[in-house]
Structure formats: structure tokens, C-alpha cells
Amino acid sequence: QPANTQESSEASIDFSLREQATGPVFQTGEEGYQVIPRAYAVLEEVSNNPASTTVGSEANRLYGNYGPYQIFVVLDADIAASAESVFWAGIEERYRVALNINHDQPVIMTGQIVAHMLDPSSSRAIADAYGLTVEAEFRDISRVFFGTQSGQNVIEMTELLNADIAVGLAEIDIIEEFYEPF
């Protein structure tokens, strides 16, 4: 459940995130997730208006607060949210949102891929081969966080990495537990 769900008096959200979860399905660990194409999340400190926001021609409505993130849903029926893993509008960094299929809880897709490398020294070569960036590398446990670029499909990139002989397992990085900072 969100920490506190706000609704504007002008328009209410008359649908659930479950109804909006119509995008691709992916698995991370034991859990299954489905992308919510018309939803995105922003960190609260960069969101100017807590009730609603308009970016370009998109009319958006706040769905709820989840820890430091606010999840918005694009209301205009003819506007579909971008298929990019992380997309930008002005200075506001937007993250894709998916739904945990088993628990009907929203999760934030960070745009990163967590990979367990069979050969830890190959992470830079893998990043170069797939147009990714190395965001964090933990060679002692053979774990690498790859960052995707604007326009890359994080689900397809994860599938490609899983097919690569240098990668043992690649999964989409998500934020599922939301805690308020102390």
C-alpha cells in the first residue's frame, strides 16, 4: 500500500494499477512483474507539484507516494508513455513502473541491469558490446550493475545479456521496498 495516496479534487483516478499493467512481463528472482506503460515515477524532491503535473502535452495525475518516489499515471488516452527504461523530461528524471503480479504492488524500474558475471574481468567488454555503462562493479562477488541508455529496452537488453556466455544471470534492477529516510 502507498504511504499516503493523494487525489486531486478535479479528477480522480478511477482505475487500478492492475488494470493499467498491460506492458511486457518479466521476472526478477522468484517474482513476476508487468510493466505499466502509462505510469512513471519521480523522486519527490524534483517534483514541483505534489497533486498533478503537466509535462509537454501529457496530463498526469499523482497515483501515490512510495517512500521518496511519487508515481504518476498519464491520463490522456491517446498518449502512451515512452518504452524507454529511463526517460527524461526537462530536469525531471522519470523511472518506469511495473506491477508485482503476485502482490499487486508497484515497483520502480531503475533502468539498470544486475548481472552475475562468469568472468568478472569481462564487464567492460560486455558494456561496450551492448552499449551499456558500468554503474557499479563488485568483482569480489562477480556482480555488475549495467546502466541502460535512453531508448534502450531494458527487458530486451536483459534477455541479450542472459544469452551471452560471459554472463551467468542478468536481472532487471527494481526498487520494491520503499522506506522514508530518517
N, C-alpha and C positions, 0 to 999 in steps of 0.2 A: 504494500500500500504506500502511496506517496506520503511524505512527511506532512504536507498540507496542500490540498488541491484548491486552486482558486478558479473561479469562473467570473467572467465579465458579465455585468447585468445586460449588456447589449445583445450578446449572443451566447448561448450555452452549447457545450459540446454534447450533442445528442447521439453519440456513438461511443463505442468502447475501442480501446486499442486492439482488442482481439478482432473486431470487425475490420480494422484498418491494416492488420497484418496480412498483406497479400503478396509480399515480395518473396524472394528466394529463401529457401530453408537451408540452414547449415547446422553443423554440430561442433561443439567445443566441449571436450571432456565427455561426460556422460549425458549432457543436456542438449536438447534440440532447440533451435531458435528460428524465428521467421522475421525477415526484415519488414519494417513498417515504412513503406515508401514515402508516405506523406508526413512523416514525423522527423524532427531533428531536435538535438539538444544543444544548449549553450551553457557555459559556466555563468553563474548568476552575476559575478562582478562585471561581466562585459555586456549584460543585457540591460538596456536602458529602462524599458517599461515593463514592470512585472505582470501587467494584466494582458497585454497583447502587443504585437509589433507588426509593422509592415515593412518588408524589405523588398524594394523594387515594386513589382506588381502583385506580390504574394500577400494575401491577408492571412494572418496567423492568429491562433488562439492558444493561450497557455493551457496545457493539459495538467501539469502539476510540477511540484518541486520534489526533486530526488537528491537529497544531500546538497552538494554545491551546484547541481545541474538543474536547469529548467527545461522541460520537454514541451515543445510546441508542435501543433498539428497544422498543416497547410489546409485552409478551409476551402479555397477556390477549387471547385470540382475539375476545372479544365487545366489546372496546374499540377503537374506531378513533381515531386521532389527529385532532385538530381540522383542519378545512380552512382555517383562518386562515393568513395568510402569516407572521405572528409571533404567538405566543400566550404567555400568562403563567401561571405557577403560583406563587403567593406572590411571593417576591423574585427568583425564577429566571426569566431571560429565555430563552425557548426559540425556536430557529430551525427552520424547515422544512428538510428534507434531500431532495435529489434525487440521481439517479444519472446520471453522464455515460454515455450509451448506448454511445458508441464505445469508451470506455476502462474501463467498469465501475468508475469511481471516484466516491465520494460527493462532493457539493458542498453548501455551506451557502447557503441562500436567505436573503438579508439582510432581506427584506421591503421592499426599496427597488426602484425602477424608475429606470433611467438613460435619459434622453431627450435626443435631439439636437433642439433647438428650431429651427424655421424662423424664428420671431420670438422672440428671447431675452427681449423685454420682456413676453411673454405668460405666463411661467411661473407667476406668482402667480394669474392668472385661471384658468389650467388647473388648478392645485392646488385652488382654490376650487370650480371646476365639478365636479370628480371626488371631492371630499372627501379630498384628499391633503395632505401637508405638504411644503414645500420644505426638504429636509435640507441641501443644498449647491447652490450655483449658480455656474457659471463662464461668465459672459456672453461673455468674450473668445473662447471656443470653442463657444458656444451649447449648453452641456451642463448639465443639471439632474438632480439626484438627488431623486426624489419618494419620500416615505415613505408607506407604507400604514397604515391604522388597523386595530385589532383587528376581525376579522370580515370584512374586505375580501379578496377573492380576487385575489392579485397577478397571476395569469395572465390573468384576465378584464380587470383594470384595464389591463394592458399592451396587450391587444388593443384596448380602447377608445381608449387614447392613440394607438395606431398608426393608428386611423381618424380622428383629429382633424386638421384641416387645419393647425393650428399646430405639429404635431409631425412632424419628419422621420422619426425612428426611435426607438422605445421598446423597451428590452430589460430583462429581469429581472436585477437585480444579484445576482451569485453570488460566493462565495469558493471558488476551485478550487485555488489553490496555498497550502499550509499551511507556514508557517515558524515555527520556535521563536524567541522573542525572544532577543537576545544577553544 
